[in-house]
Amino acid sequence: MNKFILFFFIQIISIFSLFSNPILESLVYKIRDPNTDKKEFREYLEKIGEYIALDIAKDLKTKKQNIQTVMQVDAEHNIVDENIVLVTILRAGLPLFNGVFKVFPESEAGFFAMQRNEKTLKASVDYVALPPLEGKTVIIADTMLATGGSMLDAIKIIEKRNPKNIILVSAIAAQEGIDNILKHDPSIKIYPAYVDPILNEVGYIVPGLGDAGDRCYGIK
C-alpha cells in the first residue's frame, strides 16, 4: 500500500467517525432547513464549530500538567500542547470559526478575503492577514468545502509559511472537494460535520444548504 493510499484510508476513517454524533447531525439538519433564520443559522454553525473542535482536540499533542487543588492534593491532567492559529475565509466562515475559537480561545487568528468568479468557479485572493505560522498548527474553518478551490488557495499561501500541520474544518463538504485537498496533500486532516455526494453545474454542494454567507448575513 503506497503512502497516498494509506493516508487517504486513514482520512476516510477520521472523517466518517464524526457522523456517529447524533447531536452534531441534528445541527446540520437545522442549518439545511430553509426556515432557519439568520440568527439561528449563525448560532447553529457556532455550535457545530465547537463540537468539531472538541473532536480535533483529541488528536492534538498533549502534555501532563499538575495542579494542587484546595484540598492540598495534586491532580494530573492532559492539556493540549500546540501553538494553534485559527484561520477563516470571510464571510461565510466566521460563525464556524467563532465556534472553534470558543474551544481554543488562546489561539492566534488569521483571515482571508476571497471573491469567487461564478463563471470560472475560481476565487481571487483580495486580502490576507496571518500571524507567523512557522512550526504552528493551523486550523482553517470554512462553512462549505465545495470544489476545494478557495481552500487550496489558502492552503498554498499558508504552506509557504512553514506550519507544523494543517487541519480543515467545515460544516458540509463535497466528496470532490475532499478528494482535491487530499490529492494536493494527503497529510492534511479534514473534519467536516457532514459529507454530501455531489456538486451541481455551478459548483454548489447538493443537497447542501444554499449560499452560507447569504444565510448568515443576508443577500449580498
Secondary structure by P-SEA (a helix, b strand, c coil): ccaaaaaaaaaaaaaacccccaaaaaaaaaaacccccaaaaaaaaaaaaaaaaaaaaaacbbbbbbbbccccbbbbbbccccbbbbbbccccaaaaaaaaaaaaccccccbbbbbbccccccccccbbbbcccccbbbbbbbcccccaaaaaaaaaaaaaacccbbbbbbcbbbaaaaaaaaaacccbbbbbcccccccccccccccccccccccccccc
